[in-house]
Amino acid sequence: MKTKDLISWNTLIGGLAMQGRGVDALNLFIRMKNAGQKPDGITFLGILCACTHMGPVEDGLAYFQSMVHDNSIVPQIEHYGCMVDLLPRAGRLEQAMDFVSKMPMEPDVVIGAGLLGACRTHKNVELAEVALQRLIELEPKNPANYGKMWPG
């Protein structure tokens, strides 16, 4: 490809991230910035997804902060969802719960279910009860939410 625009960079970064090739996605992000292309929210979604699959929590937090402070991008629910996925994978459930409580928008069902699943994985009943209550508030008529509390 002779010239790369933002769409092509985002497609490559996101594709690599989704295929579990996080290192390649992050390296491509560096190349993108070195080529003078300014990232957007889609770019950072790919980067945060890469961090989620790779596990570098501090890198994920740094990229999230860079998105907001260095690039003036307002995080969307999908960005928060990546962070809520990333933090519990490193056992940082309390930080994930705090992250959700500070979101400028209401968490959606995906975030609620993700938190509940992470609590179950880490066997944290106390936080699971809080996550379940939030999930029930979001989706009161979904009986599957109650089944997520039972051992699988």
Secondary structure as UniProt FT lines:
FT   HELIX           6..18
FT   TURN            19..20
FT   HELIX           22..34
FT   TURN            35..36
FT   HELIX           41..54
FT   HELIX           57..69
FT   TURN            70..71
FT   HELIX           77..89
FT   TURN            90..91
FT   HELIX           93..101
FT   HELIX           109..121
FT   TURN            122..123
FT   HELIX           125..138
FT   TURN            140..141
FT   HELIX           144..147
FT   TURN            148..149
//
